[in-house]
């Protein structure tokens, strides 16, 4: 019999709305997750602690673990703690670092994971990837199980710093550049494109790029949250970060390596995506520039706290961060002098 469809891993439940946290106890008592609410709750500093205080009275059988920082060491310590107890699932509550630690630890412990996001800073909410720092402070990406459920309470998200939302905007919009790079790889190297993964990644990014709502509105926050969830699903479908990561992320990884802690991941990939689109001379450039400008997201190196020469050095270093990935940077294979010249023209074009 012919195969009629493929099976795609995706969360059992996705809740994006005001007051979503109030339904968390019922969700965690779902027999598909935990019949009696026997879960390990992983919480980081900040709003996550408030979420725990809100739901803990209804979760008598939960055990709370506090984590701080998104490191491999913190994740491995959590793995040890999880193995000492008996849990049906892990519930990560907080921002991106907390969720990444919880996803990694849950995967290592062989437990399903529920993601409860308190901000929209990046697309790790529903992705099969954890971004963690090693003992030397270098950031790496680790494959993990996709969350079994995703909860985004807009009441909590609205209280997060606005710069975190801008970071999420940059991460969501960078998909347009990443997909254009994927298409280059298909043309130049015959790399296959997964149409379903590309559809998820593009749909979310285009919904954000075309919205004119204020970033603090419920409508915009919901649109952004759904776009970030779709990015995670795109990566799960593709089996890699390819639909959401091209030259934009290579440049961001290079900035992390050469000039750590200058700016957020999302704003770095925003500038990386806009510069990559400038190099490709495609229609994505104007779309991205208009959207980033409209929402106050970083567009040029100085917005990241980088001098133009520092950004050029990051661009030159970028291909080495993902040797297996083909993007516009690999296609052009520019020398350092030409990169500096292109960066100069890019900055001149945008500083108008």
N, C-alpha and C positions, 0 to 999 in steps of 0.2 A: 504494500500500500504506500502511495506517495505521501511524503511529509506535507501536511496541510498548513502548518504554522510552526513557528519556533516558540519555545518557552523563554520568557524574559523575566529576570528577577526584579521585583519591585516591592515597595512597602505594602503591608496589609492595609494600612490606614495612613492618610495624610490629612491633617487638620490645620488649616490656615484661616484664622478668624479671631475676632475679639472674644475673650473669655475661654479660649480653647483649653487652658490649663485646668479649668474646673472639671472637664470631662476626663482628665488623665487617670484618676483612680479607677473609673469604670473601664477605661481602655486597658489598663494594666491587669485587670481582673478577667479580661477576655481569655477564655480557655486556650486560645491559640497562642497567647503570650504567657499567662500565669493564672491558673485557676484561683489561687488564693492570695495573689499579690505578693508572692515571695520574690522580691526583686532587690537588686543592689542599685541604689541611687548614687550616681556620681555627680558631684557638684563642685563648681569652682567658685572663686570670689565674685561678689557682685549680685546681680539680680537673681542668679540661680538659687541663692540662699533663700530669697523671698518665695520662690516657687516651691521649694521644699517645705517651707513653713506653712504654705497654703494647702498642700496636698497630703503632708505626712499624717495628720489626724485620721485620714480615711485610708491610710496604708499601714495598718498595724504590723504587717509582716515584713516591711521593708527594712533594709540596713543601709545607712548613709555613709558614703566614703567621700572625704574632701580631697581635692587635688589642686595643685597650684602650678601653673606653667605647662606648656605643651612640649614635653620632652620624652624621649624614649625611656629615660630612667623613671620618670613619673608613671608612665604607662606600665612598665615592667613591675614596679612596686604595686600597682593596682592589680595586676595579674595575680601576684602572690596573695594579696588580700582576698581576691575573689575565690581563689582555690581553697582558702581556709573555711569558706562558708558553703552554703547550699542555696543556689539561686536559680530561678527559672529564666531570668533575663537581666540585662543591665540597662539602666535608664540614665542617659547623660543629659544633664540640665545645665545650660549656660551658653557661653560663647564658643567660638570656633576651636580654641585650644582645648577646652574641656571636652567638647564633643570628639575631637580627634583622639585624645587620650582614651576616652571611653570606648570609641569604636575599635581602636587597636587592642585594648585590653580584653574587650568582649570577644573579639575574633581569636585571640590567643587562648582564651579560656574556653572557647567553644560554646559561647552563649549568644543568643540573639540580643540585639541592641535597639533601644528606642531613643530617638533623638528629640530633645525638647530645646528648641533654639530661643535664646533671649535677645539675639541681635541678628542682623542680616549682613554681616561683614564679608562673607565669602560663600562659595558654592559647596562647601563641605557638609552642609546640612544633611543631604541625602546621598552623598557620593560614596563609592567603594574605595576611598583613598583617605589616609590619615597623613597629615603633614606634621612631622615631629622633629625636634632638634636633638642631635647626638651630644655626647659629652663635651665635644669641642665647640658646640654652638652652631654647627652646620645643619641646615634644614634638609630633610629628605622626605620622600613620598613613599608610603607603605600601603600595599594592597590589603584591604579589609573587607569584611562582609557588609553589604548594603544594609542600612537600618531597617528593622522590621516594621517600624512605624515612625512617622515624623509629625511633630506637633510644633506649630508656630503660633504663639499667642500675640496678636498685634498690640494688645494693651501693654505687654512687657517690651516688645520691640520698639514701640513709640518712645519709651523712656530711655533707650540706649543713646549714646552720643551720636550726633549727626554724622560725624566723620566715619563711624562704622557703617552707616547706611551708604555713604558715598563710596566706601571701599567695596561694598556689595554690588553697587551699580557698575563700578569698573570691572569687577570679575564677571558679571553677567554679560556686559556689552562686549567684552574681549572675545566671546564666542564667535562673533562675526568675523574677526580677524583670524582666529584659529581655524575656522571652517575654510576660509579662503586659502590658508596655508595648506590644509589637507587637500584641497583641489589642485594646488600646485604639485603636491607629491603624487597625485593620481596622474597628472599630465606628464610629469618628468620621469617618474619612476614606476608608474603602473601600480601604485599603492591603492588597494581597494578601499572604497568609501562605504561605510555602513549607512545606508539611507535612513534607517529608523533613528539611529543615534544622531545623525546630522539634523533630522527633523526636530527632535526634542531640543537640541542645543540652539538651533536657529529660531524656533518658535518662542522660546523664552527670551532670547536676546532681542528679537524684533518687537516683542510686546513692551519691553523697557525702552528701546530706542525711540519708539513712536509716541510714548505717553508724555503728556504735557502737564500732568497733575503735579502739585507740590509734593516734595519727597516726604513730608510729614503727614500726608493724608492717608486715610485707610485704604483708599483705592490704589495709591502708588505702592504702599507697603505690601499690599496683597499681591500686586503685579510682580514686584521684585521678589517676594518670597517664592511665588510659584515659578518664576524664571530660574531661581537658584536650585529649587527642587528638580526642575526639568534638566538642569545641567548635570546634577548627580545621576539622574536616570540615564542621560545620554552616555555618561562614562560607564555605567553598569552594562548598558546594551553593547557598547563597543568593546568592552573588556579592557579598556585603557582610557587614559585621559585625553586621547587624540582629538575628540570633537570639541574640547574646551581648552586645549593647550597647544599653542604654536609658538611663533617667534615671541609673542607677548609674554609667555611664561618663561621662555628661555632668558629673555632680558631681565625679568623679575628675579629669577634664580641667580643670575650673574650679579645683580645689584645686592642681593642678600649675601653673596659670597665676598664681594669686594667692599661694599659700603653698608654693612648691616645696620638695621634699626633706624634707617633714614625715613622710611615711610611705610604705610600699610601695604600688604600684598595686593589688595584690590586696586589701589591707586597706581602701584607700580605696573600692574598688567594693563591698566588703562592707558598709560603713556606708552608702554611697549606695543600695545595693539594699534594705537594711533600712528606711531612711528612705522610699524610694519606695513600698515595700509598706505602710508606715504611712500614707502619704498616700492610697493606693488603698483602704485598709481591707479588704484581701483576706486569704485564708487563707495566702498565701505568708508573711505576716509572722511568724506563730507558728512555721512550719517553719524559716524562716531563723534566727530568734532562738534557737531551741533548738539548732540545729546550730552556729551561731557561738559560742554560750556553751559548748557541750560541748567544742569544740576550741580554745577560748581565742583566737578571732579577734576583731578589733576590732568594736565594736557602736555606740559613741557617739563624738561628736567628740573628747572628751578622750583616747580611745584612739589617736587619730591625731595628738595633740599640738596640737589645735585648740581654741580657745575656742568656746563655742556661737555667739557673734556672728560669728566667722570662718567657721564652717560655714554659717551662714545667708547670709552674703555669697557663699559659693561656690555655694550653691543658687540664689541670685538670678542669678548670672552664668552658671550652667550651660547654659541653653538656647542662649546665644550661641555655645557651643563646637561645636554641631552644628545649625545652623539648619534643615537638611533633615529632622531627626529629630523625630518626634512621640511624646511620652511623657506620663506623668501630670503632669509639670511644665508642659508646654504646654497640657494640658487644663485644669488648674486656673488657670494664669496668675496666680499669687498676687503681691501687692505685697510690698515689703520688710518692712513691719510685720507682715503676716500670716505671712510666712515665719518671722520670728523667733518669733512666737507658736506656730507649728506645731513648730518645732525645740524650743522649751521644753517643749511637751507630750510630744514624742517622748522627750526625755531623761528627763523625769519618769516616763514609763511604763516605761523600761528600767532606771533606777537604783532598782530596788526589791529 
